[in-house]
């Protein structure tokens, strides 16, 4: 299944969910490595889940300032990307050897992020108004954080480097997730 735009699903916590999103053709699946975060998964869980996936990119999510623990995490359980909520300083960039996805809602940070070294940043997860992205001149992928009822998709799909970011949903019981709303959304993005 090919989609009209890039789709990034963050906060994935289980195999059922990860396999479903991979089958639906999303671009990237994110797993939270921040200790104490509600959707935290261990490196063992990450390795077990990703061993069942193929053809999809993965991202570790880190909701704290870059630290030595992050570097060790990336060495022990590598992903394709790392999502940060703090913009690293240039010295930290040299230790994070994965392309970044930076999550922000601060308009002042957008321009700064777009001027970071091209090989260090892949994209932005934007949690603000979609209109702020239309004036941003960048080759970075701009994922707009989207929530039901998904009424702002037309403006995103038309952006040259646009995409959407969605949050995963925990299993209500082992092997059971309610994907109804997301299934409708992903099917509406399918290229016919």
C-alpha positions in Angstrom: 0.0 0.0 0.0 1.5 3.4 -1.0 0.3 6.6 0.7 0.0 10.1 -0.7 2.1 11.6 2.0 4.7 10.6 4.6 3.2 9.2 7.8 5.0 8.9 11.1 3.4 7.0 14.0 5.0 7.7 17.4 4.5 6.1 20.8 4.2 2.6 19.4 4.3 0.0 22.3 3.4 -3.4 20.9 3.9 -5.8 18.0 0.2 -5.8 16.9 0.3 -2.1 16.4 3.7 -2.0 14.7 2.8 -4.8 12.2 -0.5 -3.1 11.4 1.2 0.3 10.6 3.9 -1.4 8.6 1.2 -3.2 6.5 -0.7 0.1 6.0 2.4 1.7 4.4 3.4 4.3 7.0 6.9 5.7 6.6 8.3 5.6 10.1 7.3 4.0 13.4 8.5 5.6 16.6 9.3 4.0 20.0 9.7 5.9 23.2 13.0 5.3 25.1 12.4 8.0 27.8 12.4 6.3 31.2 9.2 7.0 33.1 7.3 8.1 29.9 3.8 6.5 29.6 4.7 4.8 26.3 8.2 3.8 27.3 9.5 0.5 25.9 12.8 -1.2 26.7 15.6 -2.0 24.2 14.6 -5.6 24.6 11.0 -4.8 23.6 12.2 -2.7 20.7 14.5 -5.4 19.4 11.7 -8.0 19.7 9.1 -5.9 17.9 11.4 -4.6 15.1 12.7 -8.2 14.4 9.2 -8.9 13.0 9.2 -5.8 10.8 10.6 -5.3 7.3 10.5 -2.4 4.9 9.7 0.2 7.4 12.0 2.8 9.1 12.1 3.1 12.9 12.8 6.0 15.3 13.7 6.1 19.0 11.9 9.0 20.8 13.8 10.8 23.5 11.9 13.5 25.5 14.8 14.8 27.5 18.0 16.7 26.7 20.5 14.5 24.8 22.6 12.6 27.3 25.0 9.7 27.4 22.1 7.3 28.0 20.8 8.2 24.5 24.2 7.5 22.9 24.3 4.1 24.6 20.8 3.3 23.5 21.6 4.1 19.9 24.6 1.8 20.1 22.8 -1.1 21.6 19.5 -1.0 19.6 20.0 1.1 16.5 17.1 2.8 14.7 17.0 4.8 11.5 16.2 8.1 13.2 16.1 9.7 16.6 13.2 12.0 17.6 14.1 14.7 20.1 12.1 17.4 21.8 15.2 19.4 22.6 17.3 20.9 19.9 20.9 19.6 20.4 23.8 22.0 20.4 26.4 21.5 17.7 28.7 19.6 20.1 26.0 17.1 20.8 25.2 16.6 17.1 28.6 14.9 16.6 27.7 12.1 19.0 24.2 11.5 17.7 25.0 9.7 14.5 21.4 9.3 13.3 19.3 11.8 11.4 17.0 13.7 13.7 13.3 14.3 13.8 12.7 17.3 16.1 9.3 17.7 17.7 8.3 21.3 18.5 5.4 23.7 18.7 7.6 26.8 19.0 7.5 28.9 15.7 10.9 30.5 16.7 12.6 27.1 16.5 11.3 26.2 13.0 13.8 28.5 11.2 16.6 27.5 13.4 16.0 23.8 12.8 15.8 24.3 9.1 19.4 25.7 9.2 21.0 22.9 11.1 23.4 20.8 9.0 21.5 19.0 6.3 22.8 15.5 7.1 21.9 15.8 10.8 18.1 16.6 10.6 15.6 14.6 8.5 12.4 16.3 9.6 10.2 18.2 12.0 7.1 17.0 13.9 5.1 20.3 14.2 2.6 20.5 17.0 1.3 24.0 16.1 -0.9 25.4 13.4 -0.5 24.0 9.9 -0.3 27.6 8.5 3.1 28.1 10.1 4.6 25.4 7.9 3.4 26.9 4.6 5.9 29.8 4.8 8.8 27.6 5.9 11.4 27.1 3.1 13.1 23.9 3.8 13.8 20.4 2.3 13.1 18.8 5.7 10.0 16.6 6.0 7.5 18.5 8.0 5.1 16.1 9.8 2.1 17.9 11.2 0.9 16.3 14.5 -2.7 15.2 13.7 -5.5 14.0 15.8 -9.1 13.0 15.2 -11.2 14.2 13.4 -8.4 14.7 10.9 -10.0 17.7 9.2 -6.7 19.5 8.3 -5.3 16.8 6.0 -5.8 18.6 2.6 -3.4 21.4 3.5 -0.7 18.9 4.6 -0.9 16.5 1.7 -0.3 19.4 -0.7 2.9 20.5 0.9 6.0 19.5 -1.1 7.7 17.9 1.9 4.6 17.5 4.1 3.5 14.6 6.1 1.4 13.7 9.2 2.4 12.5 12.6 0.0 10.3 14.6 0.3 8.7 18.0 0.0 5.0 18.5 -2.6 3.5 20.8 -2.0 0.9 23.5 -3.5 -2.5 23.3 -6.8 -2.9 25.3 -5.7 -6.5 25.8 -2.9 -8.6 24.3 -3.3 -8.6 20.5 -6.3 -6.3 20.4 -6.2 -2.7 19.2 -9.0 -0.5 17.8 -7.7 0.8 14.5 -11.0 2.0 13.1 -10.3 5.8 12.9 -6.7 5.3 11.8 -7.7 2.7 9.2 -10.2 5.2 7.7 -7.5 7.9 7.6 -4.8 5.7 6.1 -7.2 4.3 3.5 -8.1 7.9 2.5 -4.4 8.6 1.9 -3.9 5.5 -0.2 -2.8 6.1 -3.8 -5.3 4.6 -6.1 
